[in-house]
Amino acid sequence: MPIFDREDIQLRLEAMKMNQGTMQQLMTLSAGGLALYFSFIGKAPFLESLRVLGVFVVLSWVASLCAAVIAHRLHGKLVLCICNISALHRRIDELVDGYPEQFEEELRGAVNRDAVLARAKTKVNEERQNAVNTTNNFEAEFFPIQGNTNLLMTLSLFFFVLGFVMLGVGYVLWAASA
């Protein structure tokens, strides 16, 4: 089994692109909702009569925006994890493609063949250990961060929708009392 699968990494990147688009939309909508609230909605008669709901709407949209921003930051860490795996892949390709010829050339001109063999084994073992460590770090970081990102996205969406629900409740209460 290979250290990592290129197709798996590609699928993860595609999933991350979709999440990134959702995060950007939520941040834009939450910020736009706040701007709209402070410029127009906050002055609406149904919220003026029930001021406490307006505060909850603002807090809800602020919480939505904050959760999306934190998720966006975590998403940046995921991109760095993918970059580390990609760099590892390049190093392994270079080692596989170029090192055998280089090693044969060194071995032909070497006085001490055992030293050349020991150096080659050391280099291969170092790269192998580096690959294992990088892969283990990737697996240890990627899934918890992805889980936290998804949780924050869910919270952001919840708070965003909650703000609109509270606007609707305010309108219904105002209409019932009028």
C-alpha positions in Angstrom: 0.0 0.0 0.0 1.4 3.4 -0.9 2.1 6.0 1.8 -0.8 8.0 0.5 -3.1 7.9 -2.5 -3.1 10.8 -4.9 -6.8 10.3 -5.7 -7.6 10.4 -2.0 -5.7 13.7 -1.6 -7.4 15.0 -4.7 -10.9 14.1 -3.4 -10.0 15.8 -0.1 -9.0 18.9 -1.9 -12.3 18.9 -3.8 -14.3 18.5 -0.6 -12.2 21.4 1.0 -13.0 23.6 -2.0 -16.7 23.0 -1.5 -16.4 23.8 2.2 -14.5 26.9 1.4 -17.2 28.2 -0.9 -19.8 27.5 1.8 -17.7 29.3 4.4 -17.3 32.4 2.2 -21.0 32.5 1.5 -21.9 32.2 5.2 -19.4 35.0 6.1 -20.8 37.2 3.3 -24.4 36.6 4.2 -23.8 37.1 8.0 -21.9 40.3 7.4 -24.5 41.5 4.9 -27.3 40.6 7.3 -25.6 42.7 10.0 -25.2 45.6 7.6 -28.8 45.3 6.5 -29.9 45.1 10.1 -28.1 48.2 11.2 -29.1 50.2 8.1 -32.7 49.2 7.7 -34.2 46.2 9.6 -33.3 47.6 13.1 -35.5 50.5 12.4 -38.5 48.4 11.4 -41.6 49.0 13.6 -41.9 45.3 14.5 -38.4 45.3 16.0 -38.7 48.7 17.6 -41.6 47.5 19.6 -39.7 44.4 20.8 -36.2 45.7 21.2 -34.9 42.5 22.9 -35.4 40.5 19.7 -33.3 42.9 17.7 -30.4 42.3 20.1 -30.8 38.5 19.7 -30.8 38.9 16.0 -27.6 40.8 16.0 -25.9 38.4 18.5 -27.1 35.5 16.4 -25.6 36.9 13.2 -22.4 38.0 15.0 -22.0 34.4 16.3 -22.6 33.1 12.8 -19.9 35.3 11.4 -17.5 34.4 14.2 -18.0 30.7 13.8 -17.5 31.0 10.0 -14.3 33.0 10.5 -12.9 30.4 12.9 -13.8 27.6 10.5 -12.1 29.6 7.8 -8.9 29.7 9.9 -9.0 26.0 10.6 -9.5 25.4 6.9 -6.2 27.2 6.3 -4.5 24.7 8.5 -6.0 21.9 6.4 -4.6 23.4 3.3 -1.2 23.4 4.9 -1.6 19.8 5.8 -2.3 19.0 2.2 0.7 21.1 1.1 3.0 19.1 3.4 1.7 15.8 1.9 2.2 17.2 -1.7 5.8 18.3 -0.8 6.5 14.8 0.6 5.2 13.3 -2.6 7.6 15.5 -4.7 10.6 14.5 -2.5 9.7 10.8 -2.8 9.4 11.1 -6.6 12.8 12.9 -6.8 14.3 10.2 -4.7 12.9 7.4 -6.7 13.7 9.0 -10.1 17.1 10.4 -9.5 18.8 8.6 -6.6 19.4 5.2 -8.2 21.5 6.7 -11.0 23.3 8.9 -8.6 24.0 6.0 -6.3 25.3 3.8 -9.1 27.6 6.6 -10.2 28.9 7.1 -6.7 29.4 3.3 -6.3 31.4 3.0 -9.5 33.9 5.6 -8.5 34.0 4.8 -4.8 37.1 3.5 -3.0 35.1 2.6 0.0 31.9 0.8 -1.2 30.7 0.1 2.3 30.6 3.8 3.2 28.7 4.6 0.0 26.2 1.8 0.8 25.8 3.0 4.4 25.2 6.6 3.3 22.6 5.5 0.7 20.8 3.3 3.3 20.9 6.2 5.8 19.4 8.6 3.2 16.6 6.2 2.2 15.8 5.4 5.9 15.7 9.1 6.7 13.3 9.8 3.8 11.2 6.8 4.8 11.0 8.0 8.4 10.2 11.5 7.2 7.4 10.1 5.0 6.0 8.0 7.9 6.1 11.0 10.3 4.5 13.4 7.8 1.8 10.9 6.9 1.1 10.2 10.6 1.0 14.0 11.3 -1.4 14.5 8.4 -3.8 11.8 9.6 -3.6 13.0 13.2 -4.3 16.7 12.2 -6.6 16.4 9.2 -9.6 14.6 10.6 -9.9 16.4 13.9 -9.5 19.8 12.2 -12.0 18.8 9.5 -14.5 17.7 12.2 -14.1 21.0 14.1 -14.5 22.9 10.8 -17.7 21.0 10.0 -19.0 21.7 13.5 -18.3 25.4 13.3 -19.9 25.5 9.8 -23.0 23.9 11.3 -23.1 26.3 14.2 -22.6 29.3 11.8 -25.5 28.1 9.6 -27.6 27.5 12.7 -27.0 31.0 14.1 -27.6 32.6 10.7 -31.0 30.9 10.3 -31.8 31.6 14.0 -31.4 35.3 13.3 -34.0 35.1 10.5 -36.3 33.0 12.7 -36.1 35.7 15.4 -36.9 38.4 12.9 -40.0 36.3 11.9 -41.0 35.8 15.5 -40.7 39.6 16.1 -42.9 40.3 13.1 -45.5 37.7 14.2 -45.6 39.1 17.8 -45.9 42.7 16.4 -48.6 41.7 14.0 -50.6 39.9 16.7 -50.4 42.9 19.0 -51.4 45.4 16.4 
